[in-house]
Amino acid sequence: MADDVFKALADPTRRRILDELTDRNGQTLFEICGRLATKHGLGLSRQAVSQHLAVLETAGLVVTRREGRYKFHDLHTAPLEQIVTRWLAQSDQEGRTP
């Protein structure tokens, strides 16, 4: 699972998508595409953004929910928290401070 998270975070476009979901959670694909275009000048197709969202979803960083015909994307930080907790726990066991 951690490998999926690092793969997802390796791409700058996916990090921008996560930033946009941090700013405003629960966006549709159309909204995410619009924000990437206006705020970041990224002219990606909806299909390309959808593929990035699929990678983020596989990593557990994005969860989706359907309401009627709309699909909303929400940020899910638990995978990041697990990684940080693991590393901080190791640091505490070794007697080091961050």
HELIX and SHEET records of a PDB file:
HELIX    1   1 ALA A    2  ALA A   10  1                                   9    
HELIX    2   2 PRO A   12  ASP A   23  1                                  12    
HELIX    3   3 LEU A   29  HIS A   40  1                                  12    
HELIX    4   4 ARG A   46  THR A   58  1                                  13    
HELIX    5   5 ALA A   78  GLN A   93  1                                  16    
SHEET    1   A 2 VAL A  62  GLU A  67  0                                        
SHEET    2   A 2 TYR A  70  LEU A  75 -1                                        
END                                                                             
